[in-house]
Amino acid sequence: MSTLFLALAILSALWGVVDFILIAVALDKRGIHVNMILARLFFFRYLNQYKIATVSETGRVGPLYYSYIAAMNIALLCAVIGWMLRAASS
């Protein structure tokens, strides 16, 4: 069972990576350059810029923002549950 939760954590993390790439593309379309080499260091900054850009355009936060947040929270939750189940079975 722990393997299932750890696999779900990995899939959720990949979902978050895809969301971040889509956020970078959306920022580039809005004229905000995203340095993909340093993206791991500045991902909170880019996430906030996406939020600000979408709020200024539509009055609401864009869907990729919530999708990224959900993916990372699910990944964290599944990883913790998976490790707890693995520790309990040992």
Protein Blocks (a to p, Z undefined) as FASTA:
>chain_A
ZZmmmmmmmmmmmmmmmmmmmmmmmmmmnopacdfklmmmmmmmmmmmmmmmmmmmnopa
cfklmmmmmmmmmmmmmmmmmmmmmmmmZZ
